[in-house]
Amino acid sequence: MQINKIWTISIAAFLILAGGCKKDKFTEITGVCPLVTSTNPTDLATNVPNTQIITASFNEAMKSESINSSSFTISGSSQISGTISYDETNATASFAPNVKLAPNTTYTAKISASVRDLMGSALQADYVWSFSTGDSLMPMVIATDPANNAVGVPLNKTITATFNMPMDSSTIDDTTFIVRNGATAIAGSVSYNGVTASFKPISQLAANTVYTATITNSAKNKAGTAMAANHVWTFTTGTTVAPTVTSTDPADNATGVFINKVIQANFSMPMDAATVNNATFMLKQGANPITGTVTYNGTTASFTPSVNLALGGTYTATITTGTKNPSGTPLANEYEWTFTTGNVVAPIVNSTDPANNATGVTVNKTISATFNMAMDALTINSTTFTLKQGTTNIAGLVSYSGSTATFNPTSNLSSGSTYTATITTGAKNTTGTPLANDYVWSFTTQNPAGPGVVNLKSVEPFGIMAGVGVSNNAGFSIINDMDVGISPGIRSSVTGFPPGIVVNGAIYASDDANPPGIAATLTQAKQDLTDAYLFAEGATTPAPAIVSGDIGGTTLAPGIYKSTSTLLIQSGDLTLDAQGDPNATWIFQVASGFTTVGGAGGNVILTGGAQAKNIFWQTGSSATIGDFTVFQGTILALTSIAMNSGATANGRMLVQNGSVVLTNTNIINKP
């Protein structure tokens, strides 16, 4: 009896295990029977999108070869074709129709009993369900930026989602477009344009962080049809801040735009000019591209149409993410804006003098701009016609005649400098139509006349520098706004101070204890003096003009003047004429001694904007400034310098080897 009892239990167990799959025609292997656990769409679902991929999920892994076009079918008025796949990880079969499903149609899906699990067990019966499509194509998200699972997303990224149809903008807001960091919602502003929804975070996103964006199924198209399901995607930020478009001209949705308008976009940072071109800055009227020239300057890209735009036309301008900053970071988002033209031709600047990017412009140049039509003279003024050197406004007189505006600077421009002229849109024609765009051009003035300034470096602060002695023999000599130095001479070699005085400066000697390091400072100053002397002595550009004897009573233009022996200023004053260039320079190369006789016949006179700081007298032995001479410039002497009674100088007395002697009541002013 005990044995029979055990046998009965075993038979019962076998029947329980095997009986569940008895309906199939295959040889059974004991195990779990396969079942369809869920479908998408669900049974009797309505308003299914016509792009729906139909899926069926099983309770266990299935043999993929058993899931095919015979065992997974979709039928409407007839059986439809499609691509069938099987996801082993999720035990899910998918049917992707080859064409869109028809609207307002009921479809029947069937998984037949021929599908088998890995143990060979078949579905117990055909699994059949049905669903219906909606009246029309349901809205759905077809693209996002950033894309799903994107990495290295810029911290100032605007997140966008593009739909397959126009949407009801009132349903696109911060309740239907949500960005989260984990469970925390990110504050931002939501906007909608065309078929694209945008989410702009109020603050920069955190670096190296995963974010989840969601468009909920409360978003609806213009017919009121909602999305079938939430659209969810994720992305991860990087560490960079991407460039953005900060403003455009014309602005988005502007109307009455001039048909000869130059379209411009301003960036948040400098861009790589090579990436701003016709492939990244485009203009279209509808689907038709507009030809034009793209340029880039500063932080502004400009598109100049090849011909005037059409009257009353609507245009769309686009800056793509192909534009990059110099480090290679692309624009955070493609930027698009639209505008509509009016029926007015705006005045433009036809030409300028100097031309844009001109070089070698004279420093006394009057700047002019010529228009393509008569302008209202009252609108051509110092507000609408400006000139700047960098950020500094240049004073000048603006006038208008015929069709030409002129700007006459109050004083000569600086040589070797770049200037920017601007005619603003405040300038209008006689009917009140303003300039289509600000007109901006630049030019560079001619290099300074003469050889260029001798760089004194650390000896520049000294009005007197000597090797072995500095003496004020008599009277109240004054050195203004400069120092007195001696090296390698010592403090005891400086005499006559007082009564001589140094105003806004000090006397330094190589043996001074204070300030600390003064000996080294003086040594360096003497070395810089030697270097300056050698530079002046060897200067050859422009080619030196040969002079000799007495140059008093002459007028010399900027340049290099070379004497192979001595040089005098005796028979009259020497006039140095800068010819309107305040940066003009002179170098006098004197092989031996240099002397001025002083009084009425030996002064140095400056005219035409000449400045004492730009005049250098390289002297191969000793220099003597005669009684009551008014002298201009810096003397670089090898041996010694003497200033006779009452002589004054706007300049410096710098000696390499010997001494500087102030004879009686001399004055040296900083040039």
C-alpha positions as CSV (number, residue, x, y, z in Angstrom):
1,M,0.0,0.0,0.0
2,Q,2.8,2.4,0.8
3,I,4.3,1.9,-2.7
4,N,1.0,2.4,-4.5
5,K,0.4,5.6,-2.6
6,I,3.7,7.0,-3.7
7,W,3.0,6.0,-7.3
8,T,-0.3,7.8,-7.3
9,I,1.3,11.0,-6.2
10,S,3.9,10.8,-8.9
11,I,1.3,10.2,-11.7
12,A,-0.7,13.2,-10.4
13,A,2.3,15.4,-10.5
14,F,3.0,14.4,-14.1
15,L,-0.5,15.1,-15.2
16,I,-0.4,18.6,-13.6
17,L,2.9,19.5,-15.3
18,A,2.1,18.1,-18.7
19,G,-1.6,18.8,-18.9
20,G,-1.1,22.7,-19.2
21,C,0.4,22.4,-22.8
22,K,-1.7,19.4,-24.0
23,K,-3.4,21.4,-26.8
24,D,-0.3,21.8,-29.0
25,K,0.8,19.3,-31.6
26,F,4.5,19.2,-30.6
27,T,6.2,16.7,-28.3
28,E,6.1,18.2,-24.9
29,I,9.0,19.0,-22.6
30,T,7.9,19.7,-19.1
31,G,8.0,23.5,-18.3
32,V,6.1,26.8,-18.3
33,C,3.7,27.4,-21.2
34,P,4.3,30.5,-23.3
35,L,1.7,33.3,-23.0
36,V,1.3,36.8,-24.5
37,T,1.3,39.1,-21.5
38,S,0.8,42.5,-23.1
39,T,0.5,44.3,-26.4
40,N,1.0,47.8,-27.8
41,P,-1.5,49.0,-28.8
42,T,-3.7,47.3,-26.3
43,D,-6.8,45.4,-27.3
44,L,-9.6,47.7,-28.5
45,A,-7.2,50.8,-28.3
46,T,-8.4,53.8,-30.3
47,N,-6.7,56.8,-32.0
48,V,-3.6,54.7,-32.6
49,P,-1.0,56.7,-34.6
50,N,-0.7,55.6,-38.2
51,T,3.1,55.2,-37.7
52,Q,2.5,52.8,-34.8
53,I,4.9,49.8,-34.4
54,I,2.8,46.9,-33.1
55,T,4.4,44.8,-30.3
56,A,3.5,41.7,-28.3
57,S,5.4,40.7,-25.1
58,F,5.7,37.2,-23.8
59,N,6.0,35.7,-20.4
60,E,9.3,33.9,-21.3
61,A,12.0,33.8,-24.0
62,M,10.8,32.6,-27.4
63,K,12.4,31.0,-30.3
64,S,13.0,33.9,-32.6
65,E,12.8,31.8,-35.8
66,S,9.2,30.9,-34.9
67,I,8.2,34.6,-34.9
68,N,7.8,35.5,-38.6
69,S,5.4,36.8,-41.2
70,S,3.3,33.6,-40.9
71,S,3.0,33.7,-37.1
72,F,2.7,37.5,-36.5
73,T,0.1,39.1,-38.9
74,I,-1.7,42.5,-39.0
75,S,-4.9,42.8,-41.1
76,G,-7.2,45.7,-42.0
77,S,-9.3,45.3,-45.1
78,S,-6.5,43.0,-46.1
79,Q,-3.3,41.7,-44.6
80,I,-0.5,44.3,-44.5
81,S,3.2,43.8,-45.0
82,G,5.8,44.7,-42.5
83,T,9.1,44.0,-40.9
84,I,9.1,41.6,-38.0
85,S,11.8,41.5,-35.3
86,Y,12.2,39.9,-31.9
87,D,13.9,41.5,-28.8
88,E,15.4,38.6,-26.8
89,T,16.2,40.8,-23.9
90,N,12.6,41.9,-23.3
91,A,10.9,38.8,-24.9
92,T,9.0,41.2,-27.3
93,A,8.0,40.7,-30.9
94,S,7.6,43.8,-33.1
95,F,5.7,44.4,-36.3
96,A,6.8,47.6,-38.2
97,P,4.3,48.3,-41.1
98,N,6.0,49.0,-44.4
99,V,3.5,51.8,-45.0
100,K,1.6,54.0,-42.7
101,L,-1.7,52.6,-41.3
102,A,-4.8,54.0,-42.8
103,P,-6.8,56.5,-40.7
104,N,-10.2,55.5,-39.2
105,T,-9.4,51.9,-39.7
106,T,-9.8,48.8,-37.4
107,Y,-6.9,46.4,-37.5
108,T,-6.6,42.9,-36.2
109,A,-3.3,41.6,-34.9
110,K,-2.6,37.9,-34.4
111,I,0.1,35.8,-32.8
112,S,-0.5,32.3,-34.0
113,A,-0.2,29.1,-31.9
114,S,2.9,28.1,-34.0
115,V,5.2,30.4,-32.0
116,R,7.3,28.4,-29.5
117,D,9.4,29.0,-26.5
118,L,13.0,27.8,-26.0
119,M,11.7,24.5,-24.5
120,G,9.7,23.8,-27.7
121,S,6.3,24.6,-26.0
122,A,3.8,26.3,-28.3
123,L,1.3,29.0,-27.5
124,Q,-1.9,27.3,-26.4
125,A,-4.1,29.2,-28.9
126,D,-3.9,32.0,-31.4
127,Y,-3.6,35.3,-29.6
128,V,-5.8,37.9,-31.3
129,W,-6.5,41.6,-30.5
130,S,-7.7,44.6,-32.4
131,F,-7.2,48.4,-32.4
132,S,-8.3,51.4,-34.4
133,T,-6.4,54.3,-35.9
134,G,-7.6,57.9,-35.4
135,D,-9.1,60.4,-37.8
136,S,-5.7,61.5,-39.0
137,L,-2.0,61.3,-38.3
138,M,-1.4,61.7,-34.5
139,P,1.2,64.2,-33.4
140,M,4.5,62.9,-32.3
141,V,8.1,64.1,-31.7
142,I,10.3,63.2,-34.6
143,A,13.5,64.8,-33.5
144,T,15.2,66.4,-30.5
145,D,18.2,68.5,-29.8
146,P,20.1,67.3,-28.0
147,A,19.4,63.8,-29.3
148,N,18.6,61.0,-27.0
149,N,21.7,59.9,-25.0
150,A,23.8,62.8,-26.3
151,V,26.9,63.6,-24.3
152,G,29.0,66.7,-23.9
153,V,26.0,69.0,-24.3
154,P,26.9,72.7,-23.7
155,L,25.8,74.2,-20.4
156,N,23.8,76.9,-22.0
157,K,21.9,74.6,-24.4
158,T,18.3,75.4,-25.3
159,I,16.5,72.0,-25.5
160,T,14.2,71.6,-28.5
161,A,11.7,69.0,-29.8
162,T,10.4,68.9,-33.3
163,F,7.0,67.5,-34.1
164,N,5.6,65.9,-37.3
165,M,2.9,68.5,-37.6
166,P,1.9,72.0,-36.4
167,M,0.8,71.9,-32.8
168,D,-1.6,74.0,-30.7
169,S,0.9,76.4,-29.1
170,S,-1.4,76.8,-26.0
171,T,-0.7,73.2,-25.2
172,I,3.1,73.6,-25.4
173,D,4.1,75.1,-22.0
174,D,6.0,74.3,-18.8
175,T,3.5,71.6,-17.9
176,T,3.9,69.7,-21.1
177,F,7.6,70.3,-21.8
178,I,9.6,69.4,-18.7
179,V,13.3,69.0,-18.0
180,R,14.5,67.3,-14.9
181,N,17.8,66.5,-13.1
182,G,16.8,63.4,-11.4
183,A,13.5,64.2,-9.7
184,T,14.2,68.0,-9.6
185,A,12.4,70.0,-12.3
186,I,14.6,72.7,-14.0
187,A,13.2,76.2,-14.2
188,G,13.0,77.5,-17.7
189,S,10.9,79.2,-20.4
190,V,9.0,77.3,-23.0
191,S,8.3,78.6,-26.5
192,Y,6.9,77.2,-29.7
193,N,7.5,78.2,-33.3
194,G,6.7,76.4,-36.6
195,V,6.8,72.8,-35.5
196,T,9.5,73.1,-32.8
197,A,9.1,73.5,-29.1
198,S,12.0,75.0,-27.1
199,F,12.9,74.9,-23.5
200,K,15.4,77.6,-22.4
201,P,16.8,77.0,-18.9
202,I,16.8,80.1,-16.7
203,S,20.3,79.2,-15.4
204,Q,23.1,77.3,-17.0
205,L,22.8,73.5,-16.6
206,A,25.2,71.8,-14.2
207,A,28.4,70.3,-15.8
208,N,28.7,66.5,-16.3
209,T,25.1,65.9,-15.3
210,V,22.3,63.6,-16.7
211,Y,19.1,65.4,-17.6
212,T,15.7,64.0,-18.7
213,A,13.4,65.9,-21.0
214,T,9.7,65.0,-21.4
215,I,7.0,66.1,-23.8
216,T,3.8,64.9,-22.2
217,N,0.8,63.5,-24.1
218,S,-1.1,66.6,-23.1
219,A,0.6,68.3,-26.1
220,K,-2.0,68.5,-28.9
221,N,-2.1,69.4,-32.5
222,K,-4.3,72.1,-33.9
223,A,-7.2,69.7,-34.3
224,G,-7.0,68.9,-30.6
225,T,-5.5,65.4,-31.1
226,A,-3.1,64.6,-28.3
227,M,0.2,62.7,-28.6
228,A,-0.3,59.0,-28.1
229,A,2.3,58.8,-25.3
230,N,4.9,60.9,-23.5
231,H,8.1,61.4,-25.4
232,V,11.1,61.1,-23.1
233,W,14.8,61.4,-23.8
234,T,18.0,62.0,-21.8
235,F,21.3,63.7,-22.4
236,T,24.5,64.5,-20.4
237,T,26.1,67.9,-20.2
238,G,29.8,68.6,-20.7
239,T,31.8,71.5,-19.3
240,T,31.7,74.1,-22.1
241,V,29.6,77.2,-22.7
242,A,28.6,77.4,-26.3
243,P,28.3,80.5,-28.4
244,T,24.8,81.9,-29.0
245,V,23.1,84.4,-31.3
246,T,22.3,87.4,-29.0
247,S,20.5,89.6,-31.5
248,T,19.7,90.0,-35.2
249,D,19.0,92.8,-37.6
250,P,16.3,92.7,-38.7
251,A,14.7,91.3,-35.5
252,D,12.6,88.2,-35.6
253,N,9.1,88.9,-37.1
254,A,10.2,92.4,-38.2
255,T,8.0,93.9,-40.9
256,G,8.6,96.7,-43.4
257,V,12.2,95.7,-43.8
258,F,14.1,97.5,-46.6
259,I,14.6,95.4,-49.7
260,N,18.3,96.4,-49.8
261,K,18.8,95.3,-46.2
262,V,22.0,93.6,-45.1
263,I,21.0,90.8,-42.7
264,Q,23.1,90.6,-39.5
265,A,23.5,88.3,-36.5
266,N,25.5,89.2,-33.4
267,F,27.1,86.4,-31.3
268,S,27.8,86.1,-27.6
269,M,31.5,85.7,-28.2
270,P,34.1,85.9,-31.1
271,M,33.6,83.2,-33.7
272,D,36.0,81.4,-36.0
273,A,35.5,83.5,-39.2
274,A,36.2,80.4,-41.4
275,T,33.0,78.8,-40.1
276,V,30.8,81.7,-40.8
277,N,30.0,81.3,-44.5
278,N,27.3,80.6,-47.0
279,A,26.9,77.0,-45.7
280,T,26.2,78.2,-42.1
281,F,24.4,81.5,-42.7
282,M,21.5,81.2,-45.1
283,L,18.6,83.2,-46.3
284,K,15.5,81.7,-47.9
285,Q,12.2,83.0,-49.3
286,G,10.0,79.9,-48.7
287,A,12.0,77.0,-50.0
288,N,14.1,79.2,-52.4
289,P,17.6,80.0,-51.3
290,I,18.7,83.6,-51.7
291,T,22.2,84.2,-53.1
292,G,24.5,86.6,-51.2
293,T,27.8,87.3,-49.7
294,V,28.6,86.3,-46.1
295,T,31.2,88.3,-44.1
296,Y,32.2,88.3,-40.4
297,N,33.7,91.1,-38.3
298,G,34.2,91.4,-34.5
299,T,31.2,89.3,-33.3
300,T,28.8,90.1,-36.2
301,A,28.0,88.0,-39.2
302,S,26.5,89.8,-42.2
303,F,24.6,88.4,-45.2
304,T,24.4,90.8,-48.2
305,P,21.9,89.6,-50.8
306,S,23.3,89.7,-54.4
307,V,20.2,91.6,-55.5
308,N,17.4,93.5,-53.7
309,L,14.8,91.4,-51.9
310,A,11.3,91.2,-53.2
311,L,8.7,93.7,-52.1
312,G,6.5,92.4,-49.4
313,G,8.3,89.1,-49.2
314,T,8.7,86.9,-46.1
315,Y,12.2,85.6,-45.6
316,T,13.8,83.2,-43.2
317,A,17.4,83.5,-42.0
318,T,19.3,80.6,-40.4
319,I,22.6,80.4,-38.6
320,T,23.5,76.7,-38.2
321,T,25.5,74.8,-35.6
322,G,28.3,74.6,-38.2
323,T,29.4,78.0,-36.9
324,K,32.0,77.6,-34.2
325,N,34.1,79.7,-31.8
326,P,37.9,79.7,-32.2
327,S,38.1,76.7,-29.8
328,G,35.8,74.7,-32.0
329,T,32.7,74.8,-29.8
330,P,29.6,75.0,-32.1
331,L,26.6,77.3,-31.7
332,A,24.5,76.0,-28.9
333,N,21.4,75.8,-31.2
334,E,20.6,76.5,-34.8
335,Y,19.2,80.0,-34.8
336,E,16.3,80.9,-37.1
337,W,14.4,84.1,-37.6
338,T,11.9,85.6,-40.1
339,F,11.1,89.0,-41.4
340,T,8.9,90.6,-44.1
341,T,10.1,93.3,-46.5
342,G,8.2,96.5,-47.2
343,N,8.0,98.5,-50.4
344,V,10.7,101.1,-49.8
345,V,14.3,101.3,-51.0
346,A,16.6,102.6,-48.3
347,P,19.6,104.9,-48.9
348,I,23.0,103.2,-48.7
349,V,26.6,104.3,-48.6
350,N,28.0,103.8,-52.1
351,S,31.6,104.7,-51.4
352,T,34.0,106.1,-48.7
353,D,37.2,108.0,-48.7
354,P,39.4,106.4,-47.3
355,A,38.1,103.1,-48.5
356,N,37.5,100.3,-46.1
357,N,40.8,98.8,-44.8
358,A,42.8,101.5,-46.5
359,T,46.4,101.9,-45.2
360,G,48.9,104.7,-45.4
361,V,46.1,107.3,-44.9
362,T,47.5,110.8,-44.3
363,V,47.1,112.1,-40.7
364,N,45.3,115.3,-41.9
365,K,42.7,113.3,-43.9
366,T,39.1,114.5,-44.1
367,I,36.9,111.4,-44.0
368,S,33.9,111.2,-46.4
369,A,31.0,109.0,-47.3
370,T,28.9,109.2,-50.5
371,F,25.3,108.0,-50.6
372,N,23.2,106.6,-53.5
373,M,20.6,109.4,-53.1
374,A,20.1,112.8,-51.6
375,M,20.0,112.8,-47.9
376,D,18.4,115.1,-45.3
377,A,21.3,117.3,-44.3
378,L,19.8,117.7,-40.8
379,T,20.3,114.0,-40.1
380,I,24.0,114.1,-41.1
381,N,25.7,115.3,-37.9
382,S,28.2,114.4,-35.2
383,T,25.7,111.8,-33.8
384,T,25.2,109.9,-37.0
385,F,28.7,110.3,-38.5
386,T,31.4,109.3,-35.9
387,L,35.1,108.5,-35.9
388,K,36.8,106.4,-33.2
389,Q,40.3,105.3,-32.4
390,G,39.5,102.1,-30.5
391,T,36.8,103.2,-28.1
392,T,37.9,106.9,-28.1
393,N,35.7,109.3,-30.0
394,I,37.6,111.7,-32.3
395,A,36.4,115.3,-32.2
396,G,35.6,116.8,-35.6
397,L,33.2,118.8,-37.8
398,V,30.5,117.0,-39.8
399,S,29.1,118.6,-43.0
400,Y,26.9,117.5,-45.9
401,S,26.8,118.6,-49.5
402,G,25.3,117.0,-52.6
403,S,25.2,113.4,-51.7
404,T,28.4,113.3,-49.6
405,A,29.0,113.6,-45.9
406,T,32.4,114.7,-44.6
407,F,34.1,114.4,-41.2
408,N,36.9,116.8,-40.7
409,P,38.9,115.9,-37.5
410,T,39.6,118.9,-35.2
411,S,43.3,117.9,-35.1
412,N,45.5,115.6,-37.1
413,L,45.0,111.9,-36.6
414,S,47.8,109.8,-35.0
415,S,50.2,108.1,-37.3
416,G,50.3,104.4,-37.5
417,S,46.9,104.1,-36.0
418,T,43.6,102.3,-36.9
419,Y,40.4,104.3,-37.0
420,T,36.7,103.2,-37.4
421,A,34.2,105.4,-39.0
422,T,30.4,104.9,-38.7
423,I,27.3,106.3,-40.5
424,T,24.3,105.2,-38.3
425,T,20.7,104.5,-39.3
426,G,19.9,107.9,-37.9
427,A,20.9,109.3,-41.3
428,K,17.8,109.6,-43.5
429,N,17.0,110.6,-47.0
430,T,14.8,113.6,-47.9
431,T,11.6,111.5,-47.5
432,G,12.6,110.3,-44.1
433,T,13.7,106.8,-45.0
434,P,16.7,105.8,-42.8
435,L,19.9,104.0,-43.9
436,A,19.2,100.3,-44.1
437,N,22.1,99.4,-41.8
438,D,24.8,101.2,-39.9
439,Y,27.7,101.6,-42.3
440,V,31.1,100.9,-40.7
441,W,34.5,101.0,-42.2
442,S,38.1,101.2,-40.9
443,F,41.4,102.5,-42.2
444,T,45.0,102.9,-40.9
445,T,47.0,106.1,-41.0
446,Q,50.5,106.3,-42.4
447,N,53.4,105.2,-40.3
448,P,55.1,108.0,-38.4
449,A,57.4,110.2,-40.5
450,G,61.0,109.7,-39.8
451,P,62.9,106.7,-38.4
452,G,60.8,105.9,-35.3
453,V,61.3,106.6,-31.7
454,V,64.6,105.5,-30.0
455,N,63.6,103.2,-27.1
456,L,65.3,104.5,-24.0
457,K,63.8,101.8,-21.7
458,S,64.9,102.2,-18.1
459,V,66.9,105.4,-18.7
460,E,63.8,107.3,-19.9
461,P,62.9,108.6,-16.3
462,F,66.2,110.4,-16.1
463,G,66.7,114.1,-17.1
464,I,70.4,113.7,-16.5
465,M,72.5,110.6,-16.6
466,A,76.3,110.7,-16.3
467,G,79.2,108.4,-15.9
468,V,81.6,110.3,-13.5
469,G,80.1,113.6,-12.5
470,V,77.1,115.9,-12.3
471,S,77.6,119.5,-11.4
472,N,75.6,122.7,-11.1
473,N,78.2,125.4,-11.1
474,A,76.1,128.4,-10.2
475,G,72.5,129.5,-9.9
476,F,69.2,127.8,-9.2
477,S,69.1,125.2,-11.9
478,I,66.0,123.1,-12.1
479,I,65.3,119.6,-13.4
480,N,61.5,119.1,-13.7
481,D,59.6,115.8,-13.4
482,M,62.7,113.6,-14.0
483,D,65.5,112.1,-12.0
484,V,69.2,112.6,-11.9
485,G,71.6,109.6,-12.0
486,I,75.3,108.9,-11.9
487,S,76.9,105.5,-12.5
488,P,79.5,104.2,-11.9
489,G,80.2,107.6,-10.3
490,I,79.4,108.1,-6.6
491,R,77.3,110.5,-4.6
492,S,80.2,112.8,-3.9
493,S,80.6,113.4,-7.6
494,V,77.2,115.2,-7.7
495,T,77.7,118.8,-6.7
496,G,75.7,122.1,-6.7
497,F,72.5,120.5,-5.4
498,P,71.4,122.8,-3.8
499,P,71.1,125.4,-5.0
500,G,70.1,123.3,-7.9
501,I,66.9,121.4,-7.3
502,V,65.1,118.4,-8.7
503,V,61.2,118.8,-8.8
504,N,59.1,115.6,-8.8
505,G,62.2,113.5,-9.0
506,A,65.3,112.5,-7.1
507,I,69.1,112.2,-7.4
508,Y,70.6,108.7,-7.4
509,A,74.2,107.6,-7.2
510,S,75.7,104.1,-7.5
511,D,76.9,104.1,-3.9
512,D,73.5,105.0,-2.4
513,A,72.3,102.6,0.2
514,N,68.7,103.5,-0.5
515,P,66.5,102.7,-2.1
516,P,67.6,99.0,-2.0
517,G,68.9,97.8,-5.4
518,I,69.6,101.3,-6.7
519,A,73.1,100.4,-7.9
520,A,71.7,97.6,-10.1
521,T,68.9,100.0,-11.4
522,L,71.5,102.6,-12.4
523,T,73.7,99.9,-14.0
524,Q,70.7,98.8,-16.1
525,A,69.9,102.4,-17.0
526,K,73.4,102.9,-18.2
527,Q,73.2,99.8,-20.3
528,D,69.9,100.9,-21.8
529,L,71.6,104.3,-22.6
530,T,74.4,102.5,-24.4
531,D,71.9,100.5,-26.4
532,A,69.9,103.6,-27.3
533,Y,73.1,105.3,-28.4
534,L,74.1,102.4,-30.6
535,F,70.6,102.2,-32.1
536,A,70.6,105.9,-33.0
537,E,74.1,105.7,-34.3
538,G,73.3,102.8,-36.6
539,A,69.8,103.8,-37.8
540,T,69.5,103.7,-41.6
541,T,65.7,103.8,-42.3
542,P,64.8,106.1,-43.9
543,A,68.1,106.7,-45.6
544,P,70.1,109.3,-43.7
545,A,70.5,112.8,-45.3
546,I,74.0,114.1,-45.1
547,V,74.5,117.4,-43.3
548,S,77.6,119.2,-42.2
549,G,78.8,122.4,-40.6
550,D,76.1,124.8,-39.6
551,I,72.5,123.8,-40.0
552,G,71.1,127.0,-38.3
553,G,68.5,128.9,-40.3
554,T,67.2,125.7,-42.0
555,T,63.9,123.8,-41.7
556,L,64.1,120.0,-41.6
557,A,61.4,117.4,-42.2
558,P,61.3,114.2,-40.1
559,G,64.1,111.8,-40.9
560,I,67.7,110.9,-40.1
561,Y,70.4,113.5,-40.5
562,K,74.0,112.4,-40.5
563,S,77.2,114.5,-40.0
564,T,80.5,112.8,-40.5
565,S,82.3,115.3,-38.3
566,T,81.0,118.1,-36.1
567,L,77.6,119.9,-36.2
568,L,76.6,123.4,-35.4
569,I,73.4,125.4,-34.9
570,Q,74.9,128.9,-35.3
571,S,73.6,131.2,-38.0
572,G,70.0,131.0,-37.1
573,D,67.3,128.9,-35.4
574,L,66.8,125.3,-36.6
575,T,63.2,124.5,-37.3
576,L,61.9,121.0,-37.2
577,D,58.6,120.6,-39.1
578,A,56.4,117.6,-38.3
579,Q,54.1,118.5,-41.2
580,G,51.1,117.7,-39.1
581,D,52.3,114.4,-37.8
582,P,52.6,114.5,-34.0
583,N,54.4,111.2,-34.0
584,A,57.1,112.4,-36.5
585,T,60.7,111.6,-35.4
586,W,64.2,112.9,-36.0
587,I,67.6,111.3,-35.3
588,F,70.7,113.4,-35.7
589,Q,73.9,111.3,-36.1
590,V,76.9,113.5,-35.2
591,A,80.3,111.7,-35.5
592,S,82.1,114.3,-33.3
593,G,81.1,117.4,-31.4
594,F,77.7,119.1,-31.4
595,T,77.3,122.8,-30.5
596,T,74.6,125.5,-30.4
597,V,75.8,129.1,-30.1
598,G,72.7,130.2,-28.2
599,G,70.9,133.4,-28.0
600,A,68.9,134.6,-31.0
601,G,70.8,132.4,-33.4
602,G,70.9,128.9,-32.1
603,N,67.5,127.7,-30.9
604,V,65.6,124.6,-31.9
605,I,62.0,125.5,-33.0
606,L,59.3,123.0,-33.3
607,T,56.4,123.3,-35.8
608,G,53.7,121.3,-37.5
609,G,53.0,119.2,-34.4
610,A,56.6,118.2,-33.7
611,Q,57.3,117.1,-30.2
612,A,60.6,117.2,-28.2
613,K,60.1,113.6,-27.0
614,N,60.6,112.4,-30.6
615,I,63.9,114.1,-31.3
616,F,67.3,112.4,-30.6
617,W,70.8,113.8,-30.9
618,Q,73.5,111.1,-31.0
619,T,76.8,112.7,-30.4
620,G,80.1,110.9,-30.9
621,S,82.1,113.1,-28.4
622,S,80.8,116.1,-26.4
623,A,77.8,118.4,-26.8
624,T,77.5,122.1,-25.8
625,I,74.2,123.9,-25.5
626,G,75.1,127.6,-25.9
627,D,74.1,130.6,-23.7
628,F,70.4,131.1,-23.5
629,T,69.6,128.5,-26.1
630,V,66.1,127.0,-26.1
631,F,66.9,123.4,-27.0
632,Q,64.6,120.5,-27.9
633,G,65.2,116.8,-27.7
634,T,67.3,114.1,-26.0
635,I,71.1,114.2,-26.3
636,L,72.8,110.8,-26.3
637,A,76.5,111.8,-25.8
638,L,79.5,109.5,-25.6
639,T,81.8,111.8,-23.6
640,S,80.1,114.9,-21.9
641,I,77.4,117.6,-22.1
642,A,77.6,121.2,-21.0
643,M,74.7,123.6,-20.7
644,N,75.9,127.2,-20.8
645,S,74.4,130.0,-18.8
646,G,70.6,130.4,-19.1
647,A,70.2,127.5,-21.5
648,T,67.0,125.5,-21.3
649,A,66.0,122.2,-22.7
650,N,62.9,120.2,-23.3
651,G,64.5,116.9,-23.3
652,R,67.3,114.9,-21.6
653,M,71.1,115.2,-21.1
654,L,72.4,111.6,-21.2
655,V,76.1,110.8,-21.1
656,Q,77.7,107.4,-21.3
657,N,81.3,108.0,-20.0
658,G,81.9,111.5,-18.7
659,S,80.0,114.3,-16.9
660,V,77.0,116.7,-17.3
661,V,77.7,120.3,-16.4
662,L,75.0,122.9,-15.7
663,T,76.9,126.2,-15.9
664,N,74.5,128.7,-14.5
665,T,70.7,128.6,-13.9
666,N,69.7,126.0,-16.4
667,I,66.3,124.3,-16.8
668,I,65.6,120.8,-18.1
669,N,61.9,119.9,-18.6
670,K,60.5,116.5,-19.3
671,P,59.8,116.3,-23.0
